[in-house]
Amino acid sequence: MMGWDPGDHVSGWGWAAMSISMILFWGLLILGGVLLFRALNRPSGGHEAPSRATPEQVLAERFARGEIDEDEYRRRLETLHASSSGYATRP
């Protein structure tokens, strides 16, 4: 007679293996979808490191925000230019 045979069943380890493999399958499928979505939405040009501001730009920003006055700005700018040309002197 065909039908369900109570002696032919999956043990507890079989259920555990099936459950873990199902979780892994869906986790990998979701991870693949997320990575594909991120790759397609990446701006063209790949991985571009954010550009760092030059010392002159940082000094100009501080002057623009009012953190330093014009005399200090000009003095520090001269010091930066002197140190970049190799003729820096210590005050």
PDB file of N, CA, C and O in Angstrom:
ATOM      1  N   MET A   1       0.830  -1.170   0.000  1.00  0.00           N
ATOM      2  CA  MET A   1       0.000   0.000   0.000  1.00  0.00           C
ATOM      3  C   MET A   1       0.881   1.243   0.000  1.00  0.00           C
ATOM      4  O   MET A   1       1.855   1.309   0.751  1.00  0.00           O
ATOM      5  N   MET A   2       0.559   2.215  -0.820  1.00  0.00           N
ATOM      6  CA  MET A   2       1.339   3.434  -0.877  1.00  0.00           C
ATOM      7  C   MET A   2       0.764   4.433   0.104  1.00  0.00           C
ATOM      8  O   MET A   2      -0.438   4.442   0.371  1.00  0.00           O
ATOM      9  N   GLY A   3       1.633   5.272   0.638  1.00  0.00           N
ATOM     10  CA  GLY A   3       1.170   6.267   1.587  1.00  0.00           C
ATOM     11  C   GLY A   3       2.267   6.606   2.569  1.00  0.00           C
ATOM     12  O   GLY A   3       3.444   6.319   2.350  1.00  0.00           O
ATOM     13  N   TRP A   4       1.862   7.202   3.616  1.00  0.00           N
ATOM     14  CA  TRP A   4       2.821   7.637   4.606  1.00  0.00           C
ATOM     15  C   TRP A   4       3.259   6.469   5.456  1.00  0.00           C
ATOM     16  O   TRP A   4       2.434   5.738   6.005  1.00  0.00           O
ATOM     17  N   ASP A   5       4.570   6.297   5.562  1.00  0.00           N
ATOM     18  CA  ASP A   5       5.128   5.219   6.372  1.00  0.00           C
ATOM     19  C   ASP A   5       5.721   5.845   7.625  1.00  0.00           C
ATOM     20  O   ASP A   5       6.682   6.606   7.516  1.00  0.00           O
ATOM     21  N   PRO A   6       5.194   5.559   8.804  1.00  0.00           N
ATOM     22  CA  PRO A   6       5.689   6.200  10.020  1.00  0.00           C
ATOM     23  C   PRO A   6       7.143   5.862  10.321  1.00  0.00           C
ATOM     24  O   PRO A   6       7.762   6.560  11.124  1.00  0.00           O
ATOM     25  N   GLY A   7       7.706   4.850   9.729  1.00  0.00           N
ATOM     26  CA  GLY A   7       9.094   4.512   9.986  1.00  0.00           C
ATOM     27  C   GLY A   7      10.058   5.277   9.093  1.00  0.00           C
ATOM     28  O   GLY A   7      11.270   5.196   9.295  1.00  0.00           O
ATOM     29  N   ASP A   8       9.555   6.017   8.111  1.00  0.00           N
ATOM     30  CA  ASP A   8      10.401   6.744   7.170  1.00  0.00           C
ATOM     31  C   ASP A   8      10.200   8.240   7.389  1.00  0.00           C
ATOM     32  O   ASP A   8       9.388   8.872   6.714  1.00  0.00           O
ATOM     33  N   HIS A   9      10.938   8.793   8.327  1.00  0.00           N
ATOM     34  CA  HIS A   9      10.792  10.218   8.608  1.00  0.00           C
ATOM     35  C   HIS A   9      12.170  10.848   8.804  1.00  0.00           C
ATOM     36  O   HIS A   9      13.177  10.160   8.970  1.00  0.00           O
ATOM     37  N   VAL A  10      12.175  12.158   8.780  1.00  0.00           N
ATOM     38  CA  VAL A  10      13.415  12.917   8.935  1.00  0.00           C
ATOM     39  C   VAL A  10      13.656  13.127  10.421  1.00  0.00           C
ATOM     40  O   VAL A  10      12.745  13.478  11.170  1.00  0.00           O
ATOM     41  N   SER A  11      14.897  12.905  10.834  1.00  0.00           N
ATOM     42  CA  SER A  11      15.212  13.063  12.252  1.00  0.00           C
ATOM     43  C   SER A  11      15.345  14.545  12.607  1.00  0.00           C
ATOM     44  O   SER A  11      15.225  15.410  11.739  1.00  0.00           O
ATOM     45  N   GLY A  12      15.588  14.828  13.870  1.00  0.00           N
ATOM     46  CA  GLY A  12      15.751  16.208  14.336  1.00  0.00           C
ATOM     47  C   GLY A  12      16.910  16.918  13.662  1.00  0.00           C
ATOM     48  O   GLY A  12      16.829  18.113  13.379  1.00  0.00           O
ATOM     49  N   TRP A  13      17.994  16.186  13.401  1.00  0.00           N
ATOM     50  CA  TRP A  13      19.144  16.798  12.723  1.00  0.00           C
ATOM     51  C   TRP A  13      18.797  17.158  11.284  1.00  0.00           C
ATOM     52  O   TRP A  13      19.304  18.150  10.760  1.00  0.00           O
ATOM     53  N   GLY A  14      17.973  16.397  10.659  1.00  0.00           N
ATOM     54  CA  GLY A  14      17.550  16.708   9.295  1.00  0.00           C
ATOM     55  C   GLY A  14      16.752  17.994   9.229  1.00  0.00           C
ATOM     56  O   GLY A  14      16.949  18.812   8.331  1.00  0.00           O
ATOM     57  N   TRP A  15      15.848  18.170  10.185  1.00  0.00           N
ATOM     58  CA  TRP A  15      15.077  19.410  10.247  1.00  0.00           C
ATOM     59  C   TRP A  15      15.968  20.601  10.549  1.00  0.00           C
ATOM     60  O   TRP A  15      15.784  21.678   9.982  1.00  0.00           O
ATOM     61  N   ALA A  16      16.930  20.413  11.438  1.00  0.00           N
ATOM     62  CA  ALA A  16      17.853  21.505  11.765  1.00  0.00           C
ATOM     63  C   ALA A  16      18.677  21.894  10.545  1.00  0.00           C
ATOM     64  O   ALA A  16      18.865  23.080  10.276  1.00  0.00           O
ATOM     65  N   ALA A  17      19.171  20.897   9.802  1.00  0.00           N
ATOM     66  CA  ALA A  17      19.972  21.182   8.607  1.00  0.00           C
ATOM     67  C   ALA A  17      19.135  21.895   7.551  1.00  0.00           C
ATOM     68  O   ALA A  17      19.615  22.826   6.904  1.00  0.00           O
ATOM     69  N   MET A  18      17.900  21.470   7.374  1.00  0.00           N
ATOM     70  CA  MET A  18      17.036  22.131   6.402  1.00  0.00           C
ATOM     71  C   MET A  18      16.718  23.570   6.820  1.00  0.00           C
ATOM     72  O   MET A  18      16.693  24.473   5.983  1.00  0.00           O
ATOM     73  N   SER A  19      16.482  23.775   8.095  1.00  0.00           N
ATOM     74  CA  SER A  19      16.168  25.126   8.573  1.00  0.00           C
ATOM     75  C   SER A  19      17.364  26.060   8.396  1.00  0.00           C
ATOM     76  O   SER A  19      17.217  27.186   7.922  1.00  0.00           O
ATOM     77  N   ILE A  20      18.547  25.584   8.780  1.00  0.00           N
ATOM     78  CA  ILE A  20      19.747  26.412   8.649  1.00  0.00           C
ATOM     79  C   ILE A  20      20.044  26.708   7.184  1.00  0.00           C
ATOM     80  O   ILE A  20      20.391  27.837   6.838  1.00  0.00           O
ATOM     81  N   SER A  21      19.912  25.706   6.321  1.00  0.00           N
ATOM     82  CA  SER A  21      20.185  25.937   4.904  1.00  0.00           C
ATOM     83  C   SER A  21      19.166  26.895   4.296  1.00  0.00           C
ATOM     84  O   SER A  21      19.519  27.682   3.418  1.00  0.00           O
ATOM     85  N   MET A  22      17.910  26.848   4.742  1.00  0.00           N
ATOM     86  CA  MET A  22      16.907  27.774   4.239  1.00  0.00           C
ATOM     87  C   MET A  22      17.242  29.207   4.672  1.00  0.00           C
ATOM     88  O   MET A  22      17.134  30.133   3.869  1.00  0.00           O
ATOM     89  N   ILE A  23      17.641  29.394   5.917  1.00  0.00           N
ATOM     90  CA  ILE A  23      18.005  30.721   6.422  1.00  0.00           C
ATOM     91  C   ILE A  23      19.218  31.257   5.672  1.00  0.00           C
ATOM     92  O   ILE A  23      19.252  32.427   5.293  1.00  0.00           O
ATOM     93  N   LEU A  24      20.212  30.402   5.459  1.00  0.00           N
ATOM     94  CA  LEU A  24      21.398  30.816   4.706  1.00  0.00           C
ATOM     95  C   LEU A  24      21.039  31.183   3.263  1.00  0.00           C
ATOM     96  O   LEU A  24      21.525  32.182   2.734  1.00  0.00           O
ATOM     97  N   PHE A  25      20.196  30.381   2.639  1.00  0.00           N
ATOM     98  CA  PHE A  25      19.793  30.659   1.262  1.00  0.00           C
ATOM     99  C   PHE A  25      19.134  32.027   1.143  1.00  0.00           C
ATOM    100  O   PHE A  25      19.520  32.837   0.300  1.00  0.00           O
ATOM    101  N   TRP A  26      18.131  32.284   1.995  1.00  0.00           N
ATOM    102  CA  TRP A  26      17.430  33.562   1.921  1.00  0.00           C
ATOM    103  C   TRP A  26      18.329  34.728   2.333  1.00  0.00           C
ATOM    104  O   TRP A  26      18.227  35.819   1.772  1.00  0.00           O
ATOM    105  N   GLY A  27      19.204  34.502   3.308  1.00  0.00           N
ATOM    106  CA  GLY A  27      20.137  35.552   3.714  1.00  0.00           C
ATOM    107  C   GLY A  27      21.088  35.923   2.587  1.00  0.00           C
ATOM    108  O   GLY A  27      21.335  37.105   2.346  1.00  0.00           O
ATOM    109  N   LEU A  28      21.627  34.915   1.891  1.00  0.00           N
ATOM    110  CA  LEU A  28      22.521  35.185   0.764  1.00  0.00           C
ATOM    111  C   LEU A  28      21.778  35.834  -0.398  1.00  0.00           C
ATOM    112  O   LEU A  28      22.329  36.695  -1.084  1.00  0.00           O
ATOM    113  N   LEU A  29      20.545  35.431  -0.622  1.00  0.00           N
ATOM    114  CA  LEU A  29      19.752  36.031  -1.686  1.00  0.00           C
ATOM    115  C   LEU A  29      19.474  37.515  -1.396  1.00  0.00           C
ATOM    116  O   LEU A  29      19.588  38.358  -2.285  1.00  0.00           O
ATOM    117  N   ILE A  30      19.117  37.815  -0.173  1.00  0.00           N
ATOM    118  CA  ILE A  30      18.867  39.210   0.213  1.00  0.00           C
ATOM    119  C   ILE A  30      20.154  40.015   0.153  1.00  0.00           C
ATOM    120  O   ILE A  30      20.148  41.141  -0.343  1.00  0.00           O
ATOM    121  N   LEU A  31      21.261  39.464   0.648  1.00  0.00           N
ATOM    122  CA  LEU A  31      22.546  40.153   0.613  1.00  0.00           C
ATOM    123  C   LEU A  31      22.960  40.437  -0.830  1.00  0.00           C
ATOM    124  O   LEU A  31      23.445  41.528  -1.132  1.00  0.00           O
ATOM    125  N   GLY A  32      22.773  39.474  -1.712  1.00  0.00           N
ATOM    126  CA  GLY A  32      23.085  39.688  -3.127  1.00  0.00           C
ATOM    127  C   GLY A  32      22.251  40.811  -3.723  1.00  0.00           C
ATOM    128  O   GLY A  32      22.759  41.623  -4.497  1.00  0.00           O
ATOM    129  N   GLY A  33      20.972  40.859  -3.365  1.00  0.00           N
ATOM    130  CA  GLY A  33      20.113  41.937  -3.852  1.00  0.00           C
ATOM    131  C   GLY A  33      20.550  43.301  -3.352  1.00  0.00           C
ATOM    132  O   GLY A  33      20.557  44.272  -4.109  1.00  0.00           O
ATOM    133  N   VAL A  34      20.914  43.377  -2.083  1.00  0.00           N
ATOM    134  CA  VAL A  34      21.368  44.648  -1.512  1.00  0.00           C
ATOM    135  C   VAL A  34      22.666  45.097  -2.180  1.00  0.00           C
ATOM    136  O   VAL A  34      22.807  46.265  -2.540  1.00  0.00           O
ATOM    137  N   LEU A  35      23.615  44.172  -2.348  1.00  0.00           N
ATOM    138  CA  LEU A  35      24.882  44.531  -2.988  1.00  0.00           C
ATOM    139  C   LEU A  35      24.687  44.954  -4.439  1.00  0.00           C
ATOM    140  O   LEU A  35      25.347  45.879  -4.913  1.00  0.00           O
ATOM    141  N   LEU A  36      23.787  44.281  -5.142  1.00  0.00           N
ATOM    142  CA  LEU A  36      23.490  44.657  -6.518  1.00  0.00           C
ATOM    143  C   LEU A  36      22.856  46.043  -6.573  1.00  0.00           C
ATOM    144  O   LEU A  36      23.210  46.854  -7.428  1.00  0.00           O
ATOM    145  N   PHE A  37      21.928  46.315  -5.674  1.00  0.00           N
ATOM    146  CA  PHE A  37      21.287  47.628  -5.613  1.00  0.00           C
ATOM    147  C   PHE A  37      22.310  48.723  -5.350  1.00  0.00           C
ATOM    148  O   PHE A  37      22.281  49.774  -5.991  1.00  0.00           O
ATOM    149  N   ARG A  38      23.221  48.476  -4.399  1.00  0.00           N
ATOM    150  CA  ARG A  38      24.255  49.476  -4.083  1.00  0.00           C
ATOM    151  C   ARG A  38      25.209  49.670  -5.248  1.00  0.00           C
ATOM    152  O   ARG A  38      25.634  50.794  -5.514  1.00  0.00           O
ATOM    153  N   ALA A  39      25.553  48.597  -5.947  1.00  0.00           N
ATOM    154  CA  ALA A  39      26.477  48.706  -7.076  1.00  0.00           C
ATOM    155  C   ALA A  39      25.845  49.487  -8.225  1.00  0.00           C
ATOM    156  O   ALA A  39      26.526  50.261  -8.897  1.00  0.00           O
ATOM    157  N   LEU A  40      24.561  49.291  -8.450  1.00  0.00           N
ATOM    158  CA  LEU A  40      23.894  49.992  -9.541  1.00  0.00           C
ATOM    159  C   LEU A  40      23.639  51.456  -9.215  1.00  0.00           C
ATOM    160  O   LEU A  40      23.541  52.275 -10.129  1.00  0.00           O
ATOM    161  N   ASN A  41      23.529  51.806  -7.943  1.00  0.00           N
ATOM    162  CA  ASN A  41      23.267  53.185  -7.548  1.00  0.00           C
ATOM    163  C   ASN A  41      24.530  53.960  -7.216  1.00  0.00           C
ATOM    164  O   ASN A  41      24.458  55.109  -6.779  1.00  0.00           O
ATOM    165  N   ARG A  42      25.684  53.343  -7.419  1.00  0.00           N
ATOM    166  CA  ARG A  42      26.951  54.027  -7.150  1.00  0.00           C
ATOM    167  C   ARG A  42      27.185  55.064  -8.235  1.00  0.00           C
ATOM    168  O   ARG A  42      26.952  54.796  -9.414  1.00  0.00           O
ATOM    169  N   PRO A  43      27.648  56.252  -7.842  1.00  0.00           N
ATOM    170  CA  PRO A  43      27.937  57.251  -8.881  1.00  0.00           C
ATOM    171  C   PRO A  43      29.069  56.771  -9.776  1.00  0.00           C
ATOM    172  O   PRO A  43      29.967  56.054  -9.335  1.00  0.00           O
ATOM    173  N   SER A  44      29.013  57.175 -11.032  1.00  0.00           N
ATOM    174  CA  SER A  44      30.062  56.751 -11.961  1.00  0.00           C
ATOM    175  C   SER A  44      31.392  57.333 -11.507  1.00  0.00           C
ATOM    176  O   SER A  44      31.454  58.460 -11.016  1.00  0.00           O
ATOM    177  N   GLY A  45      32.427  56.573 -11.671  1.00  0.00           N
ATOM    178  CA  GLY A  45      33.747  57.006 -11.218  1.00  0.00           C
ATOM    179  C   GLY A  45      34.266  56.117 -10.120  1.00  0.00           C
ATOM    180  O   GLY A  45      35.424  56.245  -9.723  1.00  0.00           O
ATOM    181  N   GLY A  46      33.449  55.222  -9.619  1.00  0.00           N
ATOM    182  CA  GLY A  46      33.910  54.259  -8.626  1.00  0.00           C
ATOM    183  C   GLY A  46      34.131  54.871  -7.261  1.00  0.00           C
ATOM    184  O   GLY A  46      33.416  55.777  -6.834  1.00  0.00           O
ATOM    185  N   HIS A  47      35.132  54.355  -6.596  1.00  0.00           N
ATOM    186  CA  HIS A  47      35.434  54.806  -5.236  1.00  0.00           C
ATOM    187  C   HIS A  47      36.323  56.028  -5.294  1.00  0.00           C
ATOM    188  O   HIS A  47      37.520  55.922  -5.559  1.00  0.00           O
ATOM    189  N   GLU A  48      35.749  57.170  -5.050  1.00  0.00           N
ATOM    190  CA  GLU A  48      36.528  58.398  -5.023  1.00  0.00           C
ATOM    191  C   GLU A  48      36.660  58.854  -3.582  1.00  0.00           C
ATOM    192  O   GLU A  48      35.670  59.014  -2.868  1.00  0.00           O
ATOM    193  N   ALA A  49      37.888  59.057  -3.173  1.00  0.00           N
ATOM    194  CA  ALA A  49      38.123  59.538  -1.819  1.00  0.00           C
ATOM    195  C   ALA A  49      37.737  61.017  -1.754  1.00  0.00           C
ATOM    196  O   ALA A  49      37.990  61.771  -2.692  1.00  0.00           O
ATOM    197  N   PRO A  50      37.133  61.418  -0.659  1.00  0.00           N
ATOM    198  CA  PRO A  50      36.795  62.829  -0.536  1.00  0.00           C
ATOM    199  C   PRO A  50      38.067  63.671  -0.541  1.00  0.00           C
ATOM    200  O   PRO A  50      39.053  63.331   0.113  1.00  0.00           O
ATOM    201  N   SER A  51      38.031  64.765  -1.281  1.00  0.00           N
ATOM    202  CA  SER A  51      39.222  65.598  -1.379  1.00  0.00           C
ATOM    203  C   SER A  51      39.437  66.343  -0.065  1.00  0.00           C
ATOM    204  O   SER A  51      38.497  66.825   0.568  1.00  0.00           O
ATOM    205  N   ARG A  52      40.694  66.418   0.314  1.00  0.00           N
ATOM    206  CA  ARG A  52      41.045  67.119   1.546  1.00  0.00           C
ATOM    207  C   ARG A  52      41.330  68.575   1.212  1.00  0.00           C
ATOM    208  O   ARG A  52      41.912  68.884   0.173  1.00  0.00           O
ATOM    209  N   ALA A  53      40.924  69.443   2.085  1.00  0.00           N
ATOM    210  CA  ALA A  53      41.139  70.866   1.880  1.00  0.00           C
ATOM    211  C   ALA A  53      42.618  71.187   2.088  1.00  0.00           C
ATOM    212  O   ALA A  53      43.281  70.626   2.961  1.00  0.00           O
ATOM    213  N   THR A  54      43.109  72.098   1.266  1.00  0.00           N
ATOM    214  CA  THR A  54      44.496  72.529   1.411  1.00  0.00           C
ATOM    215  C   THR A  54      44.596  73.445   2.633  1.00  0.00           C
ATOM    216  O   THR A  54      43.585  73.984   3.083  1.00  0.00           O
ATOM    217  N   PRO A  55      45.788  73.623   3.166  1.00  0.00           N
ATOM    218  CA  PRO A  55      45.933  74.532   4.312  1.00  0.00           C
ATOM    219  C   PRO A  55      45.450  75.944   4.000  1.00  0.00           C
ATOM    220  O   PRO A  55      44.897  76.621   4.866  1.00  0.00           O
ATOM    221  N   GLU A  56      45.659  76.383   2.771  1.00  0.00           N
ATOM    222  CA  GLU A  56      45.192  77.722   2.393  1.00  0.00           C
ATOM    223  C   GLU A  56      43.661  77.803   2.426  1.00  0.00           C
ATOM    224  O   GLU A  56      43.095  78.817   2.833  1.00  0.00           O
ATOM    225  N   GLN A  57      43.002  76.725   1.994  1.00  0.00           N
ATOM    226  CA  GLN A  57      41.539  76.714   2.019  1.00  0.00           C
ATOM    227  C   GLN A  57      41.008  76.718   3.448  1.00  0.00           C
ATOM    228  O   GLN A  57      40.023  77.392   3.747  1.00  0.00           O
ATOM    229  N   VAL A  58      41.662  75.962   4.329  1.00  0.00           N
ATOM    230  CA  VAL A  58      41.244  75.935   5.737  1.00  0.00           C
ATOM    231  C   VAL A  58      41.421  77.317   6.354  1.00  0.00           C
ATOM    232  O   VAL A  58      40.562  77.793   7.097  1.00  0.00           O
ATOM    233  N   LEU A  59      42.542  77.954   6.038  1.00  0.00           N
ATOM    234  CA  LEU A  59      42.799  79.293   6.567  1.00  0.00           C
ATOM    235  C   LEU A  59      41.770  80.289   6.042  1.00  0.00           C
ATOM    236  O   LEU A  59      41.284  81.135   6.792  1.00  0.00           O
ATOM    237  N   ALA A  60      41.435  80.189   4.749  1.00  0.00           N
ATOM    238  CA  ALA A  60      40.434  81.086   4.169  1.00  0.00           C
ATOM    239  C   ALA A  60      39.058  80.857   4.791  1.00  0.00           C
ATOM    240  O   ALA A  60      38.311  81.810   5.012  1.00  0.00           O
ATOM    241  N   GLU A  61      38.721  79.602   5.074  1.00  0.00           N
ATOM    242  CA  GLU A  61      37.440  79.319   5.723  1.00  0.00           C
ATOM    243  C   GLU A  61      37.391  79.902   7.130  1.00  0.00           C
ATOM    244  O   GLU A  61      36.370  80.455   7.540  1.00  0.00           O
ATOM    245  N   ARG A  62      38.491  79.781   7.870  1.00  0.00           N
ATOM    246  CA  ARG A  62      38.525  80.357   9.222  1.00  0.00           C
ATOM    247  C   ARG A  62      38.383  81.875   9.163  1.00  0.00           C
ATOM    248  O   ARG A  62      37.718  82.470  10.010  1.00  0.00           O
ATOM    249  N   PHE A  63      39.009  82.505   8.161  1.00  0.00           N
ATOM    250  CA  PHE A  63      38.894  83.954   7.994  1.00  0.00           C
ATOM    251  C   PHE A  63      37.459  84.330   7.633  1.00  0.00           C
ATOM    252  O   PHE A  63      36.924  85.316   8.141  1.00  0.00           O
ATOM    253  N   ALA A  64      36.845  83.554   6.766  1.00  0.00           N
ATOM    254  CA  ALA A  64      35.473  83.837   6.347  1.00  0.00           C
ATOM    255  C   ALA A  64      34.488  83.678   7.502  1.00  0.00           C
ATOM    256  O   ALA A  64      33.500  84.407   7.578  1.00  0.00           O
ATOM    257  N   ARG A  65      34.752  82.729   8.401  1.00  0.00           N
ATOM    258  CA  ARG A  65      33.864  82.538   9.555  1.00  0.00           C
ATOM    259  C   ARG A  65      34.110  83.567  10.653  1.00  0.00           C
ATOM    260  O   ARG A  65      33.337  83.658  11.607  1.00  0.00           O
ATOM    261  N   GLY A  66      35.180  84.339  10.519  1.00  0.00           N
ATOM    262  CA  GLY A  66      35.475  85.362  11.522  1.00  0.00           C
ATOM    263  C   GLY A  66      36.270  84.847  12.703  1.00  0.00           C
ATOM    264  O   GLY A  66      36.351  85.520  13.729  1.00  0.00           O
ATOM    265  N   GLU A  67      36.859  83.666  12.581  1.00  0.00           N
ATOM    266  CA  GLU A  67      37.661  83.115  13.671  1.00  0.00           C
ATOM    267  C   GLU A  67      38.998  83.841  13.811  1.00  0.00           C
ATOM    268  O   GLU A  67      39.555  83.927  14.905  1.00  0.00           O
ATOM    269  N   ILE A  68      39.503  84.359  12.698  1.00  0.00           N
ATOM    270  CA  ILE A  68      40.762  85.112  12.725  1.00  0.00           C
ATOM    271  C   ILE A  68      40.548  86.413  11.973  1.00  0.00           C
ATOM    272  O   ILE A  68      39.686  86.503  11.099  1.00  0.00           O
ATOM    273  N   ASP A  69      41.351  87.437  12.324  1.00  0.00           N
ATOM    274  CA  ASP A  69      41.218  88.723  11.648  1.00  0.00           C
ATOM    275  C   ASP A  69      42.131  88.759  10.417  1.00  0.00           C
ATOM    276  O   ASP A  69      42.851  87.802  10.135  1.00  0.00           O
ATOM    277  N   GLU A  70      42.086  89.882   9.689  1.00  0.00           N
ATOM    278  CA  GLU A  70      42.820  89.984   8.428  1.00  0.00           C
ATOM    279  C   GLU A  70      44.329  89.927   8.640  1.00  0.00           C
ATOM    280  O   GLU A  70      45.043  89.289   7.866  1.00  0.00           O
ATOM    281  N   ASP A  71      44.820  90.598   9.695  1.00  0.00           N
ATOM    282  CA  ASP A  71      46.262  90.585   9.945  1.00  0.00           C
ATOM    283  C   ASP A  71      46.764  89.174  10.227  1.00  0.00           C
ATOM    284  O   ASP A  71      47.795  88.760   9.697  1.00  0.00           O
ATOM    285  N   GLU A  72      46.037  88.437  11.058  1.00  0.00           N
ATOM    286  CA  GLU A  72      46.441  87.066  11.371  1.00  0.00           C
ATOM    287  C   GLU A  72      46.332  86.178  10.130  1.00  0.00           C
ATOM    288  O   GLU A  72      47.168  85.302   9.914  1.00  0.00           O
ATOM    289  N   TYR A  73      45.299  86.408   9.316  1.00  0.00           N
ATOM    290  CA  TYR A  73      45.146  85.639   8.081  1.00  0.00           C
ATOM    291  C   TYR A  73      46.360  85.838   7.172  1.00  0.00           C
ATOM    292  O   TYR A  73      46.946  84.871   6.684  1.00  0.00           O
ATOM    293  N   ARG A  74      46.729  87.099   6.953  1.00  0.00           N
ATOM    294  CA  ARG A  74      47.865  87.390   6.059  1.00  0.00           C
ATOM    295  C   ARG A  74      49.175  86.854   6.628  1.00  0.00           C
ATOM    296  O   ARG A  74      50.015  86.350   5.883  1.00  0.00           O
ATOM    297  N   ARG A  75      49.353  86.960   7.943  1.00  0.00           N
ATOM    298  CA  ARG A  75      50.577  86.462   8.581  1.00  0.00           C
ATOM    299  C   ARG A  75      50.674  84.942   8.437  1.00  0.00           C
ATOM    300  O   ARG A  75      51.734  84.411   8.105  1.00  0.00           O
ATOM    301  N   ARG A  76      49.591  84.263   8.683  1.00  0.00           N
ATOM    302  CA  ARG A  76      49.604  82.800   8.567  1.00  0.00           C
ATOM    303  C   ARG A  76      49.742  82.355   7.110  1.00  0.00           C
ATOM    304  O   ARG A  76      50.396  81.352   6.826  1.00  0.00           O
ATOM    305  N   LEU A  77      49.133  83.092   6.198  1.00  0.00           N
ATOM    306  CA  LEU A  77      49.257  82.758   4.787  1.00  0.00           C
ATOM    307  C   LEU A  77      50.702  82.909   4.324  1.00  0.00           C
ATOM    308  O   LEU A  77      51.208  82.065   3.584  1.00  0.00           O
ATOM    309  N   GLU A  78      51.368  83.975   4.754  1.00  0.00           N
ATOM    310  CA  GLU A  78      52.785  84.158   4.425  1.00  0.00           C
ATOM    311  C   GLU A  78      53.628  83.030   5.013  1.00  0.00           C
ATOM    312  O   GLU A  78      54.561  82.547   4.372  1.00  0.00           O
ATOM    313  N   THR A  79      53.297  82.613   6.236  1.00  0.00           N
ATOM    314  CA  THR A  79      54.030  81.510   6.864  1.00  0.00           C
ATOM    315  C   THR A  79      53.840  80.220   6.082  1.00  0.00           C
ATOM    316  O   THR A  79      54.789  79.457   5.896  1.00  0.00           O
ATOM    317  N   LEU A  80      52.616  79.974   5.623  1.00  0.00           N
ATOM    318  CA  LEU A  80      52.365  78.770   4.822  1.00  0.00           C
ATOM    319  C   LEU A  80      53.152  78.791   3.516  1.00  0.00           C
ATOM    320  O   LEU A  80      53.729  77.780   3.114  1.00  0.00           O
ATOM    321  N   HIS A  81      53.171  79.940   2.862  1.00  0.00           N
ATOM    322  CA  HIS A  81      53.893  80.033   1.593  1.00  0.00           C
ATOM    323  C   HIS A  81      55.395  79.923   1.819  1.00  0.00           C
ATOM    324  O   HIS A  81      56.104  79.332   1.004  1.00  0.00           O
ATOM    325  N   ALA A  82      55.877  80.478   2.901  1.00  0.00           N
ATOM    326  CA  ALA A  82      57.313  80.396   3.185  1.00  0.00           C
ATOM    327  C   ALA A  82      57.706  78.955   3.524  1.00  0.00           C
ATOM    328  O   ALA A  82      58.774  78.495   3.118  1.00  0.00           O
ATOM    329  N   SER A  83      56.848  78.239   4.266  1.00  0.00           N
ATOM    330  CA  SER A  83      57.185  76.864   4.631  1.00  0.00           C
ATOM    331  C   SER A  83      57.082  75.938   3.443  1.00  0.00           C
ATOM    332  O   SER A  83      57.799  74.938   3.388  1.00  0.00           O
ATOM    333  N   SER A  84      56.212  76.234   2.486  1.00  0.00           N
ATOM    334  CA  SER A  84      56.095  75.372   1.307  1.00  0.00           C
ATOM    335  C   SER A  84      57.268  75.580   0.353  1.00  0.00           C
ATOM    336  O   SER A  84      57.593  74.683  -0.425  1.00  0.00           O
ATOM    337  N   SER A  85      57.910  76.755   0.398  1.00  0.00           N
ATOM    338  CA  SER A  85      59.051  76.989  -0.486  1.00  0.00           C
ATOM    339  C   SER A  85      60.345  76.529   0.161  1.00  0.00           C
ATOM    340  O   SER A  85      61.393  76.558  -0.484  1.00  0.00           O
ATOM    341  N   GLY A  86      60.303  76.107   1.416  1.00  0.00           N
ATOM    342  CA  GLY A  86      61.492  75.574   2.069  1.00  0.00           C
ATOM    343  C   GLY A  86      62.284  76.616   2.849  1.00  0.00           C
ATOM    344  O   GLY A  86      63.350  76.302   3.380  1.00  0.00           O
ATOM    345  N   TYR A  87      61.793  77.835   2.928  1.00  0.00           N
ATOM    346  CA  TYR A  87      62.511  78.890   3.639  1.00  0.00           C
ATOM    347  C   TYR A  87      61.832  79.267   4.931  1.00  0.00           C
ATOM    348  O   TYR A  87      61.852  80.436   5.316  1.00  0.00           O
ATOM    349  N   ALA A  88      61.238  78.322   5.605  1.00  0.00           N
ATOM    350  CA  ALA A  88      60.517  78.619   6.837  1.00  0.00           C
ATOM    351  C   ALA A  88      61.513  78.945   7.932  1.00  0.00           C
ATOM    352  O   ALA A  88      62.535  78.280   8.102  1.00  0.00           O
ATOM    353  N   THR A  89      61.181  79.979   8.657  1.00  0.00           N
ATOM    354  CA  THR A  89      61.988  80.350   9.814  1.00  0.00           C
ATOM    355  C   THR A  89      61.102  80.345  11.027  1.00  0.00           C
ATOM    356  O   THR A  89      59.905  80.621  10.938  1.00  0.00           O
ATOM    357  N   ARG A  90      61.674  80.039  12.135  1.00  0.00           N
ATOM    358  CA  ARG A  90      60.893  80.045  13.366  1.00  0.00           C
ATOM    359  C   ARG A  90      60.941  81.434  13.984  1.00  0.00           C
ATOM    360  O   ARG A  90      62.010  82.039  14.065  1.00  0.00           O
ATOM    361  N   PRO A  91      59.787  81.950  14.422  1.00  0.00           N
ATOM    362  CA  PRO A  91      59.771  83.285  15.054  1.00  0.00           C
ATOM    363  C   PRO A  91      60.355  83.234  16.442  1.00  0.00           C
ATOM    364  O   PRO A  91      60.423  84.259  17.121  1.00  0.00           O
TER     365      PRO A  91
END
